[in-house]
Amino acid sequence: MINKTILVLDDEPDILELISVNLKKHGFEPVAFEFIDKFWNFLDKKIPALIILDLMLNDGDGFEICKELKSKAEHSQIPVLMLTARNEETDKILGLEIGADDYMTKPFSPREMIARIKAILRRSKHPDQKPSIIIIENELEIDTTKHEVRIKGKNIELSATEFRLLKILTERRGWVFSRDQLLNYLWGNDKIVIDRTIDVHIKNLRRKLLNYGDLIKNVRGVGYKMEG
């Protein structure tokens, strides 16, 4: 059965209604929350297909919620679409750095929202494939079937976008990818992103991979490659 549940956390009732109405029109099953505690209570019982998260909440900080989501194994792979009333690039960069998959600025077009949601969900679908584990320097393991990354046997929590980026780089180690190539691999025709998106995800990926993050090299004026 296809998971059509989308959680929406926003402290503006009008926004919740607008989002819910449009999600229902397109066959999704929205569950709306104004308060963070009720949001977590529901999430403990059911994993949604996607979360729409407002960053400025009356009873908490959307950035902190996103960080907590991405730090938990059971929640880290849930795609997150951020909503922000602030248009500063720094807010968008920060959201991507902590693991959000995309963002929208209020006020927003419902049609664009639906397009972004469908794009995120398409990217999150993983077709069946033969078991494959990429091993680098005997200690870094990328399991492309289970979508798991381990260092010395310890699981490393990556967002869906970070995992796909790592997979691309490791499957063609030594190959130099331009930023545009990586954007096309990750988002294709769905890309509605800012220029620094790849740099943000690379920075985040390097940090999470600890010493192995140094294997991801910046080729000046071109893009990135994976050594090892």
C-alpha positions as CSV (number, residue, x, y, z in Angstrom):
1,M,0.0,0.0,0.0
2,I,1.3,3.4,-1.0
3,N,1.9,5.7,2.0
4,K,0.0,9.0,1.3
5,T,0.1,10.4,4.8
6,I,1.7,13.9,5.0
7,L,2.2,15.6,8.3
8,V,1.9,19.4,8.4
9,L,3.2,21.4,11.4
10,D,2.4,25.1,11.3
11,D,1.0,27.5,13.9
12,E,-1.3,29.4,11.5
13,P,-4.7,27.7,11.1
14,D,-5.3,29.4,7.7
15,I,-2.1,27.9,6.4
16,L,-2.9,24.5,7.7
17,E,-6.3,24.6,6.0
18,L,-4.8,25.8,2.7
19,I,-2.2,23.1,2.7
20,S,-4.7,20.3,3.8
21,V,-7.3,21.2,1.2
22,N,-4.8,21.2,-1.6
23,L,-3.2,17.9,-0.5
24,K,-6.6,16.2,-0.4
25,K,-7.3,17.4,-3.9
26,H,-4.3,15.6,-5.1
27,G,-4.9,12.3,-3.3
28,F,-2.8,12.8,-0.2
29,E,-3.9,12.3,3.4
30,P,-2.8,15.3,5.4
31,V,-2.6,15.3,9.1
32,A,-2.3,18.9,10.4
33,F,-0.8,20.1,13.7
34,E,-0.6,23.5,15.4
35,F,1.4,22.2,18.4
36,I,4.7,20.3,18.5
37,D,3.8,17.8,21.3
38,K,0.8,16.5,19.2
39,F,3.0,16.3,16.2
40,W,5.6,14.1,18.0
41,N,2.8,12.0,19.6
42,F,1.4,11.1,16.1
43,L,4.9,10.5,14.7
44,D,5.6,7.9,17.4
45,K,2.6,5.9,16.0
46,K,3.0,6.3,12.3
47,I,5.7,7.2,9.8
48,P,4.4,9.6,7.1
49,A,5.5,9.8,3.5
50,L,6.7,13.4,4.0
51,I,6.6,16.3,6.6
52,I,5.8,19.9,5.9
53,L,7.5,21.9,8.6
54,D,7.1,25.6,9.5
55,L,10.4,27.0,10.8
56,M,8.8,29.8,13.0
57,L,6.4,28.2,15.5
58,N,4.8,29.6,18.6
59,D,5.9,26.8,20.8
60,G,9.3,25.9,19.4
61,D,11.8,26.1,16.6
62,G,11.4,24.3,13.3
63,F,15.1,24.1,12.8
64,E,15.5,22.2,16.1
65,I,12.6,19.8,15.1
66,C,14.3,19.1,11.8
67,K,17.6,18.4,13.5
68,E,15.9,16.0,16.0
69,L,14.1,14.3,13.1
70,K,17.3,13.7,11.2
71,S,19.2,12.5,14.3
72,K,16.8,9.6,14.9
73,A,17.2,6.4,12.9
74,E,13.4,5.8,12.6
75,H,12.8,9.3,11.3
76,S,15.9,10.3,9.5
77,Q,14.7,9.1,6.0
78,I,11.4,11.0,6.2
79,P,11.6,13.8,3.6
80,V,11.1,17.3,5.0
81,L,9.8,20.3,3.1
82,M,10.5,23.5,5.1
83,L,8.2,26.5,5.1
84,T,9.6,29.9,6.1
85,A,8.2,33.4,6.2
86,R,11.7,34.8,6.0
87,N,13.3,35.1,2.6
88,E,17.0,35.3,3.7
89,E,19.2,32.9,1.9
90,T,20.9,32.0,5.2
91,D,17.7,30.5,6.6
92,K,17.4,28.3,3.5
93,I,21.0,27.3,3.7
94,L,20.7,26.4,7.3
95,G,17.6,24.3,6.7
96,L,19.4,22.3,4.0
97,E,22.4,21.9,6.2
98,I,20.4,20.2,8.9
99,G,18.9,17.8,6.5
100,A,15.7,19.3,4.9
101,D,15.1,18.2,1.4
102,D,13.5,21.4,0.0
103,Y,12.1,24.7,1.2
104,M,9.3,27.1,0.3
105,T,8.9,30.8,1.2
106,K,5.6,32.1,2.4
107,P,3.4,33.2,0.8
108,F,3.5,30.3,-1.6
109,S,1.6,28.9,-4.6
110,P,-0.4,25.8,-3.8
111,R,0.4,24.5,-7.2
112,E,4.1,24.9,-6.7
113,M,3.8,23.3,-3.3
114,I,2.2,20.2,-4.8
115,A,4.8,20.1,-7.6
116,R,7.6,20.2,-5.0
117,I,6.0,17.5,-2.9
118,K,5.6,15.2,-5.9
119,A,9.2,15.9,-6.9
120,I,10.5,15.1,-3.4
121,L,8.5,11.8,-3.3
122,R,9.7,10.8,-6.7
123,R,13.3,11.3,-5.5
124,S,12.7,9.3,-2.4
125,K,11.4,6.2,-4.2
126,H,14.0,3.5,-4.4
127,P,13.5,0.8,-7.0
128,D,14.3,-2.8,-6.2
129,Q,17.9,-3.6,-6.9
130,K,20.4,-6.4,-6.2
131,P,22.2,-6.2,-2.9
132,S,25.3,-4.0,-3.2
133,I,27.7,-2.8,-0.6
134,I,30.5,-0.3,-1.5
135,I,33.5,-0.6,0.8
136,I,36.1,2.1,1.0
137,E,39.4,1.7,2.9
138,N,37.9,-1.4,4.7
139,E,35.9,0.7,7.2
140,L,33.4,2.9,5.3
141,E,30.5,0.8,4.0
142,I,27.7,2.1,1.8
143,D,24.8,-0.4,1.5
144,T,22.9,0.8,-1.5
145,T,20.0,-1.7,-0.9
146,K,19.3,-0.9,2.7
147,H,20.3,2.8,2.3
148,E,22.7,2.5,5.2
149,V,26.2,3.9,5.8
150,R,28.5,2.5,8.4
151,I,32.0,3.5,9.6
152,K,33.7,0.7,11.6
153,G,30.3,-1.0,11.9
154,K,28.6,2.0,13.4
155,N,25.6,3.4,11.5
156,I,25.9,7.0,10.2
157,E,22.6,8.8,9.8
158,L,22.3,10.6,6.5
159,S,19.3,12.4,4.9
160,A,17.9,10.8,1.7
161,T,19.6,13.6,-0.4
162,E,23.0,13.1,1.4
163,F,22.8,9.4,0.8
164,R,22.1,9.7,-2.9
165,L,24.9,12.2,-3.3
166,L,27.4,9.9,-1.5
167,K,26.2,7.0,-3.7
168,I,26.8,9.0,-6.9
169,L,30.3,10.0,-5.8
170,T,31.4,6.5,-4.5
171,E,30.0,4.6,-7.5
172,R,32.4,6.5,-9.8
173,R,35.4,7.2,-7.5
174,G,37.9,9.5,-9.1
175,W,35.3,10.9,-11.5
176,V,35.0,14.7,-11.3
177,F,31.3,15.9,-11.2
178,S,30.4,19.5,-11.9
179,R,27.9,21.1,-9.6
180,D,25.4,21.1,-12.5
181,Q,25.9,17.4,-13.1
182,L,25.3,16.6,-9.4
183,L,22.2,18.8,-9.4
184,N,20.9,17.0,-12.5
185,Y,21.6,13.6,-11.0
186,L,19.8,14.5,-7.7
187,W,16.9,16.6,-9.0
188,G,16.8,16.3,-12.8
189,N,14.0,18.4,-14.2
190,D,12.6,18.9,-10.7
191,K,15.4,21.1,-9.6
192,I,14.2,24.3,-8.0
193,V,17.2,25.0,-5.9
194,I,19.7,27.8,-5.2
195,D,23.3,27.7,-6.5
196,R,24.9,26.8,-3.2
197,T,22.7,23.7,-2.6
198,I,25.4,21.2,-3.6
199,D,28.1,22.9,-1.5
200,V,25.8,22.8,1.5
201,H,25.1,19.1,1.1
202,I,28.8,18.3,0.5
203,K,29.7,20.2,3.7
204,N,27.1,18.3,5.7
205,L,28.2,15.0,4.2
206,R,31.9,15.6,5.0
207,R,31.1,16.4,8.6
208,K,29.0,13.3,9.1
209,L,31.6,11.0,7.5
210,L,34.2,12.2,10.0
211,N,37.7,11.4,8.7
212,Y,36.3,9.9,5.6
213,G,34.8,13.2,4.6
214,D,38.3,14.2,3.5
215,L,38.0,11.8,0.6
216,I,35.5,14.1,-1.0
217,K,37.7,16.6,-2.8
218,N,36.8,20.0,-4.2
219,V,38.2,20.3,-7.7
220,R,38.6,24.1,-8.0
221,G,36.6,25.6,-10.8
222,V,34.9,22.3,-11.7
223,G,33.1,20.5,-8.9
224,Y,33.7,17.4,-6.6
225,K,35.1,13.9,-6.7
226,M,35.5,11.0,-4.3
227,E,38.9,9.5,-3.8
228,G,39.7,6.1,-2.2
